[in-house]
């Protein structure tokens, strides 16, 4: 058994519920290779939920962001324009600038 | 297949005594094959090579048991009595399963020193699966419509089971000398009983005449081709023609192992068959 354990790897299982859905991570399992991981995947994690496709990925093949780099994911909070809601107050902003412009002209 | 127009319901089948007799015989064979092999599969619970396989194998056995239930329910509709009773209250001599499916998983007992044979499990479930696929493919054209519908439903699920076992066959046969030897031993063991699968019993002529299913001979040919491809894919030698068992399961002749199976699986049910489960 101990010999077996050394040749088994962790595989991450992803499934797709419908042809247009994104793949969702389900769980991980131990298997000696991709083929076996694939045959185990459905019966272990998709017994109740529908699935139209499955991915199995060897966990070692996933390149993970090193822990010391993770704090750098934090961003300054001055980039609202990149978010959809950044365009939400566009009309109000436009009105504001228009009024400023007209007031300036009237004062002349 | 013969002329027969299609029979659309149990009530219609009941109006033709000869047709009904052949249909029932065929249903018993299929129900009992799946039921007993699913039971053998369920005996592996907790004993599979690893936890993931344990779950997968148990699930496959559940599926197979589900197929047996569908056949027993068809028999119930045909007036044979309650499906649960058919599965659990008949004597061994009333069972029509092939000898192959009643063979024990190995030496020992589930509760005591189970020394089960994984090589035999893989080869038996795979080669039986190929036979079942051949039989269901023939049933897709059956004259009994409820059977064609059931066969269409079962085929995709069975396809997954075959994929599962084929991966195991390949892993073991190609992986190491020990794996290869154990798969070969499994194949040889299956081969001793495989001929019995294609014996359809005393009603075979009527089954074919009424367009219920093609002959055992025809199905055997197709299975041999599938089995040959399967073994080729694993670089395993061809063992020749399968043997026929001394006992004929389809004639109700069985080994003492079947009696033991039936005693175990119906132990609780027999205490009070009228109870609600």
Boltz contact constraints between the chains, C-beta under 6 A:
constraints:
  - contact:
      token1: [A, 29]
      token2: [B, 52]
      max_distance: 6.0
  - contact:
      token1: [A, 35]
      token2: [B, 167]
      max_distance: 6.0
  - contact:
      token1: [A, 39]
      token2: [B, 164]
      max_distance: 6.0
  - contact:
      token1: [A, 39]
      token2: [B, 167]
      max_distance: 6.0
  - contact:
      token1: [A, 40]
      token2: [B, 52]
      max_distance: 6.0
  - contact:
      token1: [A, 40]
      token2: [B, 56]
      max_distance: 6.0
  - contact:
      token1: [A, 43]
      token2: [B, 55]
      max_distance: 6.0
  - contact:
      token1: [A, 43]
      token2: [B, 56]
      max_distance: 6.0
  - contact:
      token1: [A, 43]
      token2: [B, 59]
      max_distance: 6.0
  - contact:
      token1: [A, 44]
      token2: [B, 52]
      max_distance: 6.0
  - contact:
      token1: [A, 44]
      token2: [B, 55]
      max_distance: 6.0
  - contact:
      token1: [A, 47]
      token2: [B, 59]
      max_distance: 6.0
